[in-house]
């Protein structure tokens, strides 16, 4: 219990933060565990692939060396066949040997030897003939088999050589031996071409482990013995593969090896493990980075969904506060089919019932207003009656007639305005709502009031974009609301002044959600409204005018709220007033009724959205 209490006390206070933390911890543990397994499996797979690829590279390089050594053998066999086709004199034999040596740089020398080991022709013109009776290459070829000698170093050349010997047949029997001194310098080039990265190197060993090719040519010339190394012993035993080892300095190396069976040689490729498995290190780093990015994305998504879940609750709390302050036009979108959607539907039903209760209260207020209207009408009727009674005797009095013609229309217009106001306020606001182009509404309204503003010596300033969005509304009722505000503005500027009308689409915040709304701002340079009166200006029957009922702004507020909008006033004495009206932008997607909401509520929501 103490641990639970300790954890609860240290949890972040916002609910969305608590949900984000819980989701983040759950996903983080899962991702880390899964990431470790994936990285380990990937490392094993990559290591196996690198070892296999290195082994295949060694096999291909060994095959290239073997193919390289086949070429001089084929040349010797072909030349021996030419020498054995018919009896040739020494000059013809020498010409074939010279062509063989000159046209193929791999041959240092070519000699034709008789069965006694005595040289009878050679490509080295002018050289004295030698006897090879005791040379293994001669002995093996004399027995009828092609033979390649072990590698040796020619002292005057300081290069590795082998002697290839091919028997010369005539009529099925050996009549001579063709010997060729093959320069293995070309093998060096082949082995040096096997390059892997910066540290990769290859070397070639003979059947007894002596170096034939290596990046350090001094080791080759000195015929350094590598037979002591395990990898050389394995490759000379005919094995192939890859393995890791550490040198005397503790550095790790990867060795791949493959035999050359026809020559009994072996090829070995070495590369530092750090370089060979560098991709593995990069892959691990990238995997860790991916895990970190996934964790960051998870945290962001957790915060987003947590706020998305908590946002409607916070919005509901904020709308409840507005309802508590008397703004009963609040409605919540209840398209969700969960408990939160049901709660929003209940909220909408509650506000609808409160609005109906307010309508009943309004009828009571109308009864109270009837007394005031009766009093106003009685005083006005006394004045009108006086003029009518005096008319038969004073109809020739031009001053009297003029005064009567001015007073009577004013009084009649006052009666009409009072009766219109009480009529509009007493009946529920039920009018047709449809998608409308707001730019047409505001344009028609400007045309309607321009002339009146000119007559009242009021300058009109407009800030209206060329393109405006559509809203769900009623053009006539909107113009009525705007007209009530403009009339009040003109009356607040009896001499002259400036009336500004601007329209925009700013982003507004609804709880944690951000939405775009249509905003209309009507501002005057009149006398302004005292601070203590600003809280009452939208209440019915509240007025500071001597001949008004105080219903103009109340009706205006009802019209705006019927459009699911809001209205607020900002005013400073002697500087003027600004009325800001906001309306939701029309969206063609209708709200979906929530669980528990009635069909009637769904229809009403669609009409008022």
C-alpha positions, -999 to 999 in steps of 0.1 A, spaced: 0 0 0 28 24 8 45 17 -25 12 23 -43 7 55 -24 43 66 -32 38 60 -69 4 77 -70 19 108 -53 47 110 -79 25 106 -110 21 137 -131 -11 155 -124 -26 159 -159 -45 128 -169 -31 128 -204 4 128 -189 -4 97 -168 -17 79 -198 13 89 -219 36 76 -192 18 43 -189 18 37 -227 54 49 -230 67 25 -203 47 -4 -218 59 1 -253 95 10 -243 100 -22 -225 85 -42 -254 106 -24 -280 139 -27 -260 133 -64 -255 124 -70 -291 152 -48 -303 178 -68 -283 166 -101 -298 165 -87 -334 200 -72 -331 214 -104 -318 198 -125 -345 209 -99 -371 244 -100 -359 245 -138 -361 230 -137 -396 255 -110 -409 285 -128 -393 275 -161 -410 270 -142 -443 304 -125 -441 322 -158 -433 305 -175 -463 312 -146 -487 349 -145 -476 352 -183 -481 336 -180 -516 360 -152 -525 389 -174 -515 375 -202 -537 372 -179 -567 407 -165 -562 421 -200 -560 403 -210 -592 417 -179 -610 453 -190 -600 446 -225 -611 433 -212 -645 463 -190 -648 487 -219 -644 467 -240 -670 477 -216 -698 515 -224 -699 507 -261 -695 484 -260 -725 511 -241 -745 537 -266 -737 515 -296 -745 505 -279 -779 541 -272 -788 552 -308 -778 525 -321 -802 539 -299 -830 574 -311 -823 563 -348 -824 542 -346 -857 572 -351 -880 609 -351 -881 621 -315 -878 656 -302 -881 673 -283 -854 665 -249 -870 627 -257 -871 628 -269 -836 646 -238 -824 621 -216 -842 592 -232 -824 609 -227 -790 618 -191 -797 582 -183 -808 570 -200 -776 592 -179 -754 589 -146 -773 552 -147 -777 545 -157 -741 562 -136 -714 554 -162 -688 582 -185 -703 617 -174 -693 631 -203 -714 620 -233 -734 643 -263 -742 640 -295 -761 659 -324 -744 666 -358 -758 661 -390 -738 697 -388 -725 689 -354 -709 710 -335 -733 696 -302 -746 693 -303 -784 674 -270 -790 667 -239 -768 650 -205 -770 681 -189 -755 700 -183 -787 737 -185 -784 737 -203 -750 756 -235 -745 735 -267 -742 731 -282 -708 723 -317 -696 692 -323 -674 695 -361 -670 694 -358 -632 666 -332 -630 632 -345 -617 613 -326 -643 631 -344 -671 628 -378 -654 590 -375 -648 583 -363 -684 606 -390 -698 582 -415 -682 554 -401 -703 537 -378 -678 534 -340 -677 551 -326 -646 553 -293 -627 583 -289 -605 583 -274 -570 588 -236 -569 624 -223 -568 640 -189 -570 664 -181 -599 693 -163 -582 700 -139 -611 663 -130 -614 652 -130 -578 618 -143 -590 599 -176 -583 599 -202 -611 586 -236 -618 597 -260 -646 569 -276 -666 579 -307 -686 559 -323 -714 568 -355 -732 572 -354 -770 555 -384 -786 561 -399 -820 542 -430 -831 531 -436 -795 565 -435 -778 584 -407 -760 612 -394 -782 621 -362 -763 611 -339 -735 600 -303 -738 609 -282 -707 596 -247 -700 608 -224 -672 576 -206 -661 579 -172 -644 554 -169 -616 555 -131 -614 521 -131 -631 508 -151 -601 519 -122 -579 497 -98 -599 468 -122 -596 471 -126 -559 477 -88 -554 445 -81 -572 426 -99 -545 418 -68 -524 393 -65 -496 389 -31 -481 419 -14 -465 433 -44 -445 425 -73 -467 454 -93 -481 460 -126 -499 489 -149 -501 497 -182 -519 517 -211 -505 533 -241 -522 527 -278 -514 553 -275 -486 541 -243 -471 566 -220 -488 553 -185 -498 547 -182 -535 529 -148 -535 525 -122 -508 522 -84 -505 557 -84 -490 578 -97 -519 610 -100 -497 592 -129 -478 586 -146 -512 621 -142 -524 634 -155 -491 610 -184 -494 596 -179 -460 579 -210 -445 543 -206 -435 537 -243 -428 536 -237 -391 503 -219 -393 471 -239 -387 453 -223 -416 481 -233 -440 481 -268 -427 444 -270 -433 444 -256 -468 473 -279 -478 452 -308 -465 426 -299 -491 402 -281 -467 384 -248 -474 365 -224 -451 367 -193 -429 377 -187 -393 387 -160 -369 420 -158 -350 441 -133 -330 476 -124 -338 504 -119 -313 493 -83 -307 458 -94 -298 442 -81 -330 414 -101 -344 416 -113 -381 393 -132 -404 410 -159 -425 394 -175 -456 413 -203 -474 408 -226 -504 431 -253 -519 444 -255 -555 442 -293 -559 459 -296 -593 490 -278 -581 488 -289 -544 490 -252 -535 468 -232 -511 454 -196 -512 447 -177 -480 429 -143 -476 432 -123 -444 412 -92 -433 409 -75 -399 377 -86 -382 370 -50 -374 368 -41 -411 352 -73 -422 324 -69 -397 322 -31 -400 287 -34 -416 277 -54 -385 288 -25 -363 270 0 -385 239 -22 -386 239 -24 -348 243 14 -345 215 19 -370 193 -6 -352 199 12 -319 191 45 -336 159 30 -351 149 18 -316 155 52 -301 135 68 -329 108 43 -324 108 51 -287 106 88 -295 78 82 -320 60 60 -295 62 87 -268 49 113 -293 21 90 -304 13 81 -268 11 118 -259 -11 124 -290 -36 97 -282 -36 104 -245 -44 141 -253 -70 130 -279 -87 109 -253 -85 134 -225 -92 164 -247 -130 158 -250 -132 155 -212 -114 188 -207 -135 204 -234 -166 192 -216 -154 207 -184 -148 241 -201 -182 240 -218 -198 232 -185 -182 264 -171 -197 284 -200 -231 269 -194 -228 278 -157 -223 314 -169 -255 313 -189 -242 305 -224 -267 277 -231 -259 274 -268 -230 251 -261 -230 218 -280 -204 191 -283 -197 169 -313 -208 134 -303 -197 112 -332 -178 89 -309 -195 56 -300 -179 51 -266 -185 63 -231 -171 97 -238 -195 101 -268 -224 91 -246 -213 117 -220 -212 144 -248 -247 133 -259 -260 137 -224 -244 172 -222 -262 182 -254 -295 170 -240 -289 189 -208 -282 222 -226 -313 217 -248 -335 213 -217 -319 243 -201 -326 263 -233 -363 252 -231 -364 263 -195 -349 297 -205 -376 301 -231 -402 296 -204 -384 322 -183 -384 345 -213 -422 344 -214 -422 356 -178 -399 385 -188 -422 394 -217 -451 397 -192 -429 421 -172 -421 440 -204 -458 444 -213 -462 468 -184 -433 489 -197 -447 489 -232 -481 499 -220 -466 528 -201 -446 539 -232 -476 536 -255 -499 555 -230 -475 585 -229 -471 584 -267 -509 581 -272 -515 612 -250 -491 631 -273 -507 618 -305 -542 624 -291 -533 660 -283 -522 667 -319 -553 650 -333 -577 670 -310 -560 703 -320 -559 695 -357 -595 708 -366 -588 742 -351 -551 746 -361 -548 729 -394 -541 763 -410 -511 769 -386 -481 759 -407 -458 756 -377 -482 733 -359 -487 711 -391 -449 709 -395 -444 699 -359 -472 673 -362 -458 658 -394 -424 653 -377 -437 640 -343 -464 616 -355 -441 594 -378 -415 593 -351 -440 580 -325 -455 555 -349 -420 542 -358 -412 539 -321 -444 519 -316 -435 496 -345 -399 491 -332 -412 482 -298 -438 458 -311 -413 442 -335 -387 437 -307 -411 421 -283 -425 399 -311 -391 387 -322 -380 381 -287 -411 363 -276 -412 336 -303 -386 308 -306 -359 314 -332 -368 286 -357 -354 294 -392 -340 275 -420 -302 267 -419 -283 258 -450 -247 261 -464 -242 297 -476 -214 316 -491 -205 342 -465 -189 366 -489 -223 371 -505 -239 377 -471 -214 403 -461 -214 419 -495 -253 424 -495 -251 437 -459 -225 463 -468 -247 475 -497 -276 477 -473 -259 500 -447 -236 521 -469 -262 548 -477 -273 550 -441 -237 555 -429 -232 582 -455 -264 600 -442 -251 597 -406 -217 611 -416 -199 578 -406 -168 567 -425 -168 530 -434 -135 510 -434 -135 475 -448 -110 446 -445 -126 417 -462 -107 390 -481 -117 382 -517 -123 345 -508 -142 334 -477 -154 300 -466 -189 288 -464 -209 285 -431 -242 269 -421 -267 297 -416 -295 319 -426 -286 350 -446 -315 372 -434 -310 364 -398 -273 371 -401 -279 405 -417 -304 412 -389 -277 405 -363 -252 427 -381 -277 454 -385 -285 456 -348 -248 460 -340 -243 487 -367 -274 507 -356 -261 508 -320 -227 518 -334 -242 547 -354 -262 558 -325 -230 558 -304 -215 583 -329 -240 611 -331 -217 636 -347 -194 616 -369 -170 587 -366 -155 556 -382 -170 522 -385 -147 493 -393 -158 459 -405 -132 431 -409 -136 394 -417 -110 367 -412 -105 330 -405 -81 327 -375 -73 295 -356 -90 292 -323 -86 268 -294 -114 246 -281 -99 229 -251 -68 210 -264 -81 211 -300 -74 238 -325 -100 247 -351 -105 274 -377 -135 297 -375 -149 326 -394 -146 358 -374 -165 391 -381 -153 422 -362 -175 454 -362 -157 483 -345 -168 519 -339 -152 551 -325 -182 560 -304 -186 568 -267 -179 533 -255 -196 512 -228 -186 516 -191 -169 486 -176 -197 479 -151 -224 478 -178 -205 455 -202 -216 423 -184 -253 432 -189 -255 444 -225 -267 411 -239 -294 406 -213 -330 412 -224 -346 445 -215 -314 460 -204 -309 494 -220 -295 529 -214 -315 545 -242 -345 566 -232 -367 551 -259 -355 515 -262 -365 482 -248 -330 467 -247 -338 437 -269 -315 444 -299 -283 428 -286 -302 400 -268 -318 391 -302 -284 394 -319 -269 370 -293 -297 345 -299 -292 346 -336 -254 341 -333 -258 312 -309 -284 296 -331 -257 295 -357 -235 277 -332 -214 308 -329 -203 332 -302 -203 369 -297 -183 391 -274 -179 429 -268 -147 448 -261 -152 484 -252 -135 514 -236 -152 546 -227 -145 575 -251 -126 551 -275 -153 530 -289 -166 494 -289 -158 463 -309 -182 434 -313 -166 401 -324 -188 374 -339 -174 339 -346 -190 311 -366 -179 275 -374 -168 269 -409 -191 246 -428 -180 210 -432 -200 187 -455 -195 157 -431 -225 156 -407 -221 147 -370 -229 110 -362 -253 106 -332 -236 92 -301 -247 61 -281 -278 70 -262 -286 101 -284 -321 103 -299 -328 108 -336 -344 141 -328 -312 153 -311 -291 141 -340 -313 161 -364 -312 192 -342 -274 189 -339 -271 188 -377 -293 219 -380 -274 239 -354 -239 228 -364 
